[in-house]
Amino acid sequence: MSDRKDTGTRDTRQRIVTASTELFRRRGYTGTGMKQIAEAAGAPFGSIYHFFPGGKEQLGEEVIRTSGAAYLGLIAALMEPYEDRAAATRDAFSAAADTLSELDFADPCPIATVAMEVASTHDKLRQATSEVFDSWIDGLAAYYAAGGIPEPAARETAGSVIALLEGAFMLGRAARSTAPVLAAGRAAAAIVRAALTGA
């Protein structure tokens, strides 16, 4: 009986985090209310505070860290099969463009959505987004280094690629077009190729 209760408890908590991730991505952190989260999760309102006694800020930090780790895994899954790091980068941007289109040009990245909102108002959440971006850069830098780009050039290349992707998402949303993401992908691939040539 206790196993079933534990499973149900974990399931409710996960539903809250999943619903929050989707709402923050579409509506932003400040534009999402706790009642909306409870309704989207199909969970009692009080259960949010049971799992997240620190309220919306604690829930926001959980969303940032769990979705950040998931996105890092997605980046690795997309790029690992490639020997050619530049081609991997270009194709990852193409996949990102497809995702942007499939989401009808809603922001595909909850980390960036929250980061832009909270940078000057919620230092704990700002710090969490900063750490997630750092983890992405670290992961991508390790991938580039394994392909022959030496440090610190691998980390600088990774930072440039992440910056291009996040900026391209913003431009693509504004234009309701995948063209900025595809153009950024070509630029990112050129940066990676140049770093490999320089190595």
N, C-alpha and C positions, 0 to 999 in steps of 0.2 A: 504493500500500500504506500509506504513512504517513497519507494522508487517512482511510483506513478505520480505522486505529489511533487517530487523533485523535478521530474520531467516536465510536468505542467508548469511549474514555477519558472524553469529555464525557458520554456516555450513562450510564456507570457513576456518575460524580460526581453527575449529576442525579438518578439513581435513589436514591442515598444521601440527598440533600437532601429529595427528595419523601417517602421513607419516614420520615425523621426528623420532617418537618413533621406528618405524619399521626399518628405515635406520640406526639409531644410534645403535640399537640392532645388526643388521647384519654387518654394516661396521665400526661402531665406530663413535665417535664424530668428530675426526680429519679427518676421511676418508669420511665424508659426506659433500658435497658442497651444497650451498644454491640453485643452479640451479637444482640439483638432487631432492631436497625437493620440489621445485615448480612443477617440472614435475610429481613426484610421487603423489602430492596432487591434480594435475589438477588445479592449481591456478596460476594466473599471478605472475611473479617474484616479482613485486613491492608490492604485497599484503602481503608478508612476513614482509617487513619493515613497512607496515601500522600497522599490528597487533603487531609486535615486533620491535619497533624502536631501541631497544638496540642490534639488530642484532642476530647473531647466539648464543651468550652467553645467551641473554635473552630467546631465544627460547629453548636452552638447559636446562636452569633452569626450564622452564615450563614443558618440557618433563619429567625431573627428578621428579618433584613434583606430576604431574598428574599421571604418570605411577606408581610412588611409592605408591600413595593412592589406585590405582586400584589393585596393587598386595597385599596390606594389606587386602583389601576386599576379594580377592581371598583366601588368607590364612585363614581368618575367616570363609568363606563359606565352605572350605574343612574340617576344624577341629571342628567347633561348634557342629555338630550333635553327636560327640563322648563323652561318659562319660569317657572312658579310654584315658587319655592324651598320654600315650606311644604309644598305637595303632594308635591314630590320627596322631601322629608325623611320625610313620613308613609309614602309608598309604599316607600322604602328600608327602613324599619323593618318593613313588612309582608313584604317579601322576606326580611329577616333572620329573621322569625318562621317563615316557610316553611322556611328552611334549618335552623333549630334543630329543627323537627319532623322533617324528612327525616333528620337525623343522630341521631334518637332521643334528643334532648336531651343529646348530648355537646357539649362546648364547641366552637362553630364558629370560635373565634378563638385560634390558637396563641400569639399575642402576649400576650394577657391571661393565658392559662394559665401561660406561662413567667414573665411579669412578677410574678404573685402569689407564685410559688415563690422567685424569686431576688433579690427586692428587697433583702434584708438579708444575702445570702450570696455573691453573685457580682456584684461591682460592674461588671465589663465587660458582662455580660449585662443588668444593670439599665439601664446607660447605653444599650445598643442598643435595648431596649424603649422607653425614654424618647424616643429620637430617632425611632423609628417612630411613636409616638403624636403627636409634634410634627409629623411630616410629614403625618399624616392631618389634624391640625387646620389646618395651613398650607393644604393642598389644599382642604379644606372652606371655610375662611375666604375663600380666593380666589373660590370659587364663589358664596358668599353676597355678597361685595363686588361681584362682577360683576352680581348681581341687585339691587343698590341699598342694601345694608347697609354703612355706612361703617366704616372701622377707627377705634378698636379694637373696636367692637361686633361686627364680623364674626368676629373671632378668638374673642371671648368666647362668642358664639353657637355657633361650631363646637366649642369645648371642651366646652360644656354638652351638645351633641348627642352627641359621642363618649362622654362620661361616662354619659349616659342609656342609650346602647346597651350599653356594657360592663356596667353595673349590671343592666340588664334581662336580659342573657344569664345572669348569675349567678342572678337570681331565677327566671327561666324554667327553668333546669336544676334548681334545687332543687324547684320545684313540678311539674316535668314538664308545663309548660303554656306556650303561646305568649302567654297573656293579659298577662303583665308586659311583653313586648316590644311588643305592640300598644298597650298603655296608654302606654308610654314614647314610642312613635311619635306618639301624639296630643299628648303633652306637648311633645315636641321640635318638632312642627309649630307649636304655639302659641307657643313661644319664638321661632321664626323669624318667624312672622307679626307678633308684637309688635315684634321688631327692625326689620322692614320698615316697620311703621306709625310707629315712632319716628323712622325715617330721613326 
